[in-house]
């Protein structure tokens, strides 16, 4: 049950991050969770891709989530290593 609460909280933080409304404490919490394991990092990256896809105007059947993630990372000035994503907010 604890894991479910953690994931629910992380999902909330990801949404706040994507909308640019995450607090400094929330960002630190998300960064810490993201850095805790490769699995956590993959989870965060996947959900950022999903949200970016949902917010785009592209046909979901033709949507390339890898391309969208690359566009997102380029937009925030990251080389794709994940650090630029956090620099965008801070």
PyMOL CGO cylinders between C-alpha atoms (Angstrom):
from pymol import cmd
from pymol.cgo import CYLINDER

trace = [
    CYLINDER, 0.00, 0.00, 0.00, 2.88, 2.38, 0.78, 0.3, 1, 1, 1, 1, 1, 1,
    CYLINDER, 2.88, 2.38, 0.78, 4.30, 1.95, -2.74, 0.3, 1, 1, 1, 1, 1, 1,
    CYLINDER, 4.30, 1.95, -2.74, 0.90, 2.94, -4.20, 0.3, 1, 1, 1, 1, 1, 1,
    CYLINDER, 0.90, 2.94, -4.20, 0.88, 6.15, -2.13, 0.3, 1, 1, 1, 1, 1, 1,
    CYLINDER, 0.88, 6.15, -2.13, 4.42, 6.93, -3.27, 0.3, 1, 1, 1, 1, 1, 1,
    CYLINDER, 4.42, 6.93, -3.27, 3.51, 6.48, -6.94, 0.3, 1, 1, 1, 1, 1, 1,
    CYLINDER, 3.51, 6.48, -6.94, 0.37, 8.58, -6.54, 0.3, 1, 1, 1, 1, 1, 1,
    CYLINDER, 0.37, 8.58, -6.54, 2.47, 11.37, -5.01, 0.3, 1, 1, 1, 1, 1, 1,
    CYLINDER, 2.47, 11.37, -5.01, 5.09, 11.11, -7.76, 0.3, 1, 1, 1, 1, 1, 1,
    CYLINDER, 5.09, 11.11, -7.76, 2.35, 11.29, -10.41, 0.3, 1, 1, 1, 1, 1, 1,
    CYLINDER, 2.35, 11.29, -10.41, 1.08, 14.50, -8.79, 0.3, 1, 1, 1, 1, 1, 1,
    CYLINDER, 1.08, 14.50, -8.79, 4.58, 15.96, -8.74, 0.3, 1, 1, 1, 1, 1, 1,
    CYLINDER, 4.58, 15.96, -8.74, 5.13, 15.08, -12.40, 0.3, 1, 1, 1, 1, 1, 1,
    CYLINDER, 5.13, 15.08, -12.40, 1.92, 16.89, -13.37, 0.3, 1, 1, 1, 1, 1, 1,
    CYLINDER, 1.92, 16.89, -13.37, 2.97, 19.94, -11.35, 0.3, 1, 1, 1, 1, 1, 1,
    CYLINDER, 2.97, 19.94, -11.35, 6.42, 19.81, -12.97, 0.3, 1, 1, 1, 1, 1, 1,
    CYLINDER, 6.42, 19.81, -12.97, 4.96, 19.64, -16.47, 0.3, 1, 1, 1, 1, 1, 1,
    CYLINDER, 4.96, 19.64, -16.47, 2.69, 22.61, -15.79, 0.3, 1, 1, 1, 1, 1, 1,
    CYLINDER, 2.69, 22.61, -15.79, 5.50, 24.63, -14.23, 0.3, 1, 1, 1, 1, 1, 1,
    CYLINDER, 5.50, 24.63, -14.23, 3.71, 24.92, -10.89, 0.3, 1, 1, 1, 1, 1, 1,
    CYLINDER, 3.71, 24.92, -10.89, 5.84, 22.58, -8.80, 0.3, 1, 1, 1, 1, 1, 1,
    CYLINDER, 5.84, 22.58, -8.80, 7.23, 24.03, -5.58, 0.3, 1, 1, 1, 1, 1, 1,
    CYLINDER, 7.23, 24.03, -5.58, 10.92, 23.98, -4.73, 0.3, 1, 1, 1, 1, 1, 1,
    CYLINDER, 10.92, 23.98, -4.73, 10.27, 21.29, -2.09, 0.3, 1, 1, 1, 1, 1, 1,
    CYLINDER, 10.27, 21.29, -2.09, 8.18, 19.29, -4.54, 0.3, 1, 1, 1, 1, 1, 1,
    CYLINDER, 8.18, 19.29, -4.54, 10.93, 19.49, -7.14, 0.3, 1, 1, 1, 1, 1, 1,
    CYLINDER, 10.93, 19.49, -7.14, 13.52, 18.30, -4.64, 0.3, 1, 1, 1, 1, 1, 1,
    CYLINDER, 13.52, 18.30, -4.64, 11.23, 15.41, -3.69, 0.3, 1, 1, 1, 1, 1, 1,
    CYLINDER, 11.23, 15.41, -3.69, 10.75, 14.44, -7.34, 0.3, 1, 1, 1, 1, 1, 1,
    CYLINDER, 10.75, 14.44, -7.34, 14.48, 14.73, -8.08, 0.3, 1, 1, 1, 1, 1, 1,
    CYLINDER, 14.48, 14.73, -8.08, 15.37, 12.58, -5.06, 0.3, 1, 1, 1, 1, 1, 1,
    CYLINDER, 15.37, 12.58, -5.06, 12.86, 9.89, -6.01, 0.3, 1, 1, 1, 1, 1, 1,
    CYLINDER, 12.86, 9.89, -6.01, 13.97, 10.01, -9.66, 0.3, 1, 1, 1, 1, 1, 1,
    CYLINDER, 13.97, 10.01, -9.66, 17.65, 9.58, -8.70, 0.3, 1, 1, 1, 1, 1, 1,
    CYLINDER, 17.65, 9.58, -8.70, 16.98, 6.72, -6.26, 0.3, 1, 1, 1, 1, 1, 1,
    CYLINDER, 16.98, 6.72, -6.26, 16.95, 4.04, -8.98, 0.3, 1, 1, 1, 1, 1, 1,
    CYLINDER, 16.95, 4.04, -8.98, 16.99, 3.44, -12.71, 0.3, 1, 1, 1, 1, 1, 1,
    CYLINDER, 16.99, 3.44, -12.71, 13.45, 2.12, -12.40, 0.3, 1, 1, 1, 1, 1, 1,
    CYLINDER, 13.45, 2.12, -12.40, 12.29, 5.37, -10.82, 0.3, 1, 1, 1, 1, 1, 1,
    CYLINDER, 12.29, 5.37, -10.82, 14.04, 7.44, -13.50, 0.3, 1, 1, 1, 1, 1, 1,
    CYLINDER, 14.04, 7.44, -13.50, 12.41, 5.36, -16.24, 0.3, 1, 1, 1, 1, 1, 1,
    CYLINDER, 12.41, 5.36, -16.24, 9.00, 5.84, -14.58, 0.3, 1, 1, 1, 1, 1, 1,
    CYLINDER, 9.00, 5.84, -14.58, 9.40, 9.64, -14.45, 0.3, 1, 1, 1, 1, 1, 1,
    CYLINDER, 9.40, 9.64, -14.45, 10.66, 9.87, -18.04, 0.3, 1, 1, 1, 1, 1, 1,
    CYLINDER, 10.66, 9.87, -18.04, 7.81, 7.65, -19.29, 0.3, 1, 1, 1, 1, 1, 1,
    CYLINDER, 7.81, 7.65, -19.29, 5.14, 9.72, -17.57, 0.3, 1, 1, 1, 1, 1, 1,
    CYLINDER, 5.14, 9.72, -17.57, 6.63, 13.00, -18.79, 0.3, 1, 1, 1, 1, 1, 1,
    CYLINDER, 6.63, 13.00, -18.79, 6.45, 11.56, -22.32, 0.3, 1, 1, 1, 1, 1, 1,
    CYLINDER, 6.45, 11.56, -22.32, 2.82, 10.54, -21.77, 0.3, 1, 1, 1, 1, 1, 1,
    CYLINDER, 2.82, 10.54, -21.77, 1.78, 13.95, -20.50, 0.3, 1, 1, 1, 1, 1, 1,
    CYLINDER, 1.78, 13.95, -20.50, 3.64, 15.71, -23.29, 0.3, 1, 1, 1, 1, 1, 1,
    CYLINDER, 3.64, 15.71, -23.29, 1.81, 13.48, -25.78, 0.3, 1, 1, 1, 1, 1, 1,
    CYLINDER, 1.81, 13.48, -25.78, -1.57, 14.21, -24.22, 0.3, 1, 1, 1, 1, 1, 1,
    CYLINDER, -1.57, 14.21, -24.22, -0.95, 17.93, -24.32, 0.3, 1, 1, 1, 1, 1, 1,
    CYLINDER, -0.95, 17.93, -24.32, 0.21, 17.98, -27.92, 0.3, 1, 1, 1, 1, 1, 1,
    CYLINDER, 0.21, 17.98, -27.92, -2.05, 18.49, -30.90, 0.3, 1, 1, 1, 1, 1, 1,
    CYLINDER, -2.05, 18.49, -30.90, -0.85, 15.37, -32.65, 0.3, 1, 1, 1, 1, 1, 1,
    CYLINDER, -0.85, 15.37, -32.65, -3.00, 12.41, -33.54, 0.3, 1, 1, 1, 1, 1, 1,
    CYLINDER, -3.00, 12.41, -33.54, -2.42, 9.89, -30.71, 0.3, 1, 1, 1, 1, 1, 1,
    CYLINDER, -2.42, 9.89, -30.71, -2.30, 7.02, -33.20, 0.3, 1, 1, 1, 1, 1, 1,
    CYLINDER, -2.30, 7.02, -33.20, 0.59, 8.68, -35.05, 0.3, 1, 1, 1, 1, 1, 1,
    CYLINDER, 0.59, 8.68, -35.05, 2.37, 9.90, -31.93, 0.3, 1, 1, 1, 1, 1, 1,
    CYLINDER, 2.37, 9.90, -31.93, 6.03, 8.97, -31.48, 0.3, 1, 1, 1, 1, 1, 1,
    CYLINDER, 6.03, 8.97, -31.48, 6.74, 9.24, -27.76, 0.3, 1, 1, 1, 1, 1, 1,
    CYLINDER, 6.74, 9.24, -27.76, 10.52, 9.04, -28.23, 0.3, 1, 1, 1, 1, 1, 1,
    CYLINDER, 10.52, 9.04, -28.23, 10.44, 11.95, -30.67, 0.3, 1, 1, 1, 1, 1, 1,
    CYLINDER, 10.44, 11.95, -30.67, 8.19, 13.93, -28.35, 0.3, 1, 1, 1, 1, 1, 1,
    CYLINDER, 8.19, 13.93, -28.35, 10.55, 13.37, -25.44, 0.3, 1, 1, 1, 1, 1, 1,
    CYLINDER, 10.55, 13.37, -25.44, 13.50, 14.52, -27.56, 0.3, 1, 1, 1, 1, 1, 1,
    CYLINDER, 13.50, 14.52, -27.56, 11.56, 17.66, -28.55, 0.3, 1, 1, 1, 1, 1, 1,
    CYLINDER, 11.56, 17.66, -28.55, 10.74, 18.28, -24.90, 0.3, 1, 1, 1, 1, 1, 1,
    CYLINDER, 10.74, 18.28, -24.90, 14.36, 17.83, -23.84, 0.3, 1, 1, 1, 1, 1, 1,
    CYLINDER, 14.36, 17.83, -23.84, 15.52, 20.13, -26.68, 0.3, 1, 1, 1, 1, 1, 1,
    CYLINDER, 15.52, 20.13, -26.68, 12.96, 22.72, -25.64, 0.3, 1, 1, 1, 1, 1, 1,
    CYLINDER, 12.96, 22.72, -25.64, 14.33, 22.78, -22.11, 0.3, 1, 1, 1, 1, 1, 1,
    CYLINDER, 14.33, 22.78, -22.11, 17.95, 22.64, -23.26, 0.3, 1, 1, 1, 1, 1, 1,
    CYLINDER, 17.95, 22.64, -23.26, 18.95, 19.17, -22.15, 0.3, 1, 1, 1, 1, 1, 1,
    CYLINDER, 18.95, 19.17, -22.15, 21.28, 16.71, -23.78, 0.3, 1, 1, 1, 1, 1, 1,
    CYLINDER, 21.28, 16.71, -23.78, 18.97, 13.93, -22.64, 0.3, 1, 1, 1, 1, 1, 1,
    CYLINDER, 18.97, 13.93, -22.64, 20.76, 12.98, -19.44, 0.3, 1, 1, 1, 1, 1, 1,
    CYLINDER, 20.76, 12.98, -19.44, 17.91, 14.19, -17.25, 0.3, 1, 1, 1, 1, 1, 1,
    CYLINDER, 17.91, 14.19, -17.25, 19.72, 17.10, -15.60, 0.3, 1, 1, 1, 1, 1, 1,
    CYLINDER, 19.72, 17.10, -15.60, 18.41, 19.75, -17.98, 0.3, 1, 1, 1, 1, 1, 1,
    CYLINDER, 18.41, 19.75, -17.98, 14.87, 18.73, -17.18, 0.3, 1, 1, 1, 1, 1, 1,
    CYLINDER, 14.87, 18.73, -17.18, 15.37, 19.85, -13.59, 0.3, 1, 1, 1, 1, 1, 1,
    CYLINDER, 15.37, 19.85, -13.59, 17.27, 22.98, -14.54, 0.3, 1, 1, 1, 1, 1, 1,
    CYLINDER, 17.27, 22.98, -14.54, 14.21, 24.08, -16.53, 0.3, 1, 1, 1, 1, 1, 1,
    CYLINDER, 14.21, 24.08, -16.53, 12.19, 24.43, -13.35, 0.3, 1, 1, 1, 1, 1, 1,
    CYLINDER, 12.19, 24.43, -13.35, 14.77, 25.79, -10.90, 0.3, 1, 1, 1, 1, 1, 1,
]
cmd.load_cgo(trace, "trace")
